């Protein structure tokens, strides 16, 4: 890398790792692996954190902000802290490999993944409704093992697993 290229990209603030390690209050995965952390910068005694919620009206935003402020207050006492929520910036592709693993272990899939059950890896899954436990989660049922699971999508659940339209009911 040339000296001019290195100068053009400032190094990440060490506090980025502090914010990235904060756990999401709804799902046991850290904000970095969930793909929520956009940037952390520090200037003149002030820390500015840019976060992208998994959906705009996420009810956990207040608790996430509280946890981020607490972690930063412990790591950098005496700094003012500003949390900036970036509208519409989060995408399922922002979830890291470790984030996918943590979500799968908790019984979730990420929108855009291959349609497989997180429990048995079966591909005989069917959408079970429009909304799961939150509007950013879409419920699915695995017909191989019988387990229900949620797919984490984007705001409004527009990103869902591509499964065929299956009619419910007996024959």
Secondary structure as UniProt FT lines:
FT   HELIX           3..8
FT   HELIX           15..20
FT   HELIX           31..34
FT   STRAND          37..43
FT   TURN            44..45
FT   STRAND          46..51
FT   TURN            56..57
FT   TURN            59..60
FT   HELIX           61..75
FT   TURN            77..78
FT   STRAND          80..85
FT   TURN            87..88
FT   HELIX           92..94
FT   HELIX           97..105
FT   TURN            106..107
FT   STRAND          108..110
FT   TURN            111..112
FT   TURN            118..120
FT   STRAND          125..127
FT   TURN            135..136
FT   STRAND          137..142
FT   TURN            143..145
FT   STRAND          148..152
FT   HELIX           155..157
//
